[in-house]
Amino acid sequence: MRIDPFGLERWFAEYEHEADIMLAESGIRSLDASRFDLDPGKLGYVIPTNGDPEFRASVGDRYERSADEVLFTCGTQEANFLTFLSLLADEGAVDGGNGESGVGSGTHAVVVTPTYQALHAVPDAFGDVTRVELEPPAWELDPEAVADAARDDTAVIVVNNPNNPTGQYHDEAAMRAVYDVAVERDAYLLCDEVYRLLAEDPQPPVASYGAHGISTTSLTKAYGLAGLRFGWIAGPEPVVERAWRWKDYTTISPSLFGQHVAKQAMGRREDRILSENRELAAAHRDRVADWVDDHDLDWLDPVGVNAFVTVPDGFADAEEFCRTVVEEASVVLAPGHLFGFPDRFRIGFGLPTEELEDGLDRVSRVIEAHATEADSAAASGGDA
Ligand SMILES: Cc1ncc(COP(=O)(O)O)c(C=O)c1O
């Protein structure tokens, strides 16, 4: 088994620590810890290790599922990882080979891309992946293309909705049509819904569609609580149960601090936190829309705080543009080749307003300086 290096994380590792402004973070700016009680009592494991049963029951209610159909994890990243292990890894590994897990078999995954690399790299490491590529400029989900890619040995169809990096929010009709494909193939639809609550009007989560629906998410992106490392899987009990058995080998239990603060963030204060964050996202989206317009660039008007924008003239591709921006202006953007689209870059606009303004101004200056250089080179008959 081998797995590709995580391109986006490696890019951030190269630049994020030193740069002044992070204009490629995909979530909303972080909330201050002082808003919460930070004393969970004795610092043991969370017991039971799949998470506080009462809290799991209340999270399960959001999906019309029971406490046993929810597993708390360290972020969406672990939720997705464990779901892939549960669905794709050799059944004998956790079932003693008796095949009585109640989870279907098959090692093939259909993954709708472009998306967050973990959603295709991990199933590719355990099994076999067919990608269904969304096409610019609309990035629309085509259920027929998913149906064509599905096979008898397909165990899971994977969609990220709203989508990172394009900001497309596939509508419910398309999502339900893809769910029907999963049902026909006796597979599961796994939807990474980490951006769902940033939408003004969030659709029902996929885990509430029926027996073949699985949702993963966390408090990272919509709540601004990445540091909690708190997320979950909601789905059919056999899948969740197997994921829990794999979790015994990854992080054992969710973070005790994470669970303690998550209870508060999803309690009385939830509406306030989410409406504050949505307001910030909407105001920043308007600001970035003007900026995109000013520079004559193209994008899909996004849901969430990520947008996938075309590269300005004067740069060979997004990598050259993003390297120039970080080296000349100390602003980190994410080049689109990391998502398979070298003519786009991802901008993340969930950061604090002053940083956004400063970041956009700095990137504008880089674009303008290079446009001027290109113009003077053209005027003097040289190569630009
Ligand atoms: C689609 C998607 N899933 C999962 C993650 C990781 O989220 P978490 O912090 O909840 O592990 C990200 C982070 O960018 C993401 O974009």
The ligand as an ORCA input file, in Angstrom:
! r2SCAN-3c Opt
* xyz 0 1
  C     -13.466     18.726      2.613
  C     -12.629     18.698      3.835
  N     -12.739     17.648      4.673
  C     -12.001     17.587      5.797
  C     -11.095     18.571      6.121
  C     -10.328     18.452      7.420
  O     -11.188     18.919      8.420
  P     -10.991     18.662      9.986
  O     -10.243     19.828     10.518
  O     -12.394     18.600     10.488
  O     -10.268     17.368     10.164
  C     -10.930     19.677      5.281
  C      -9.952     20.733      5.574
  O      -9.640     21.572      4.766
  C     -11.733     19.736      4.106
  O     -11.646     20.760      3.261
*
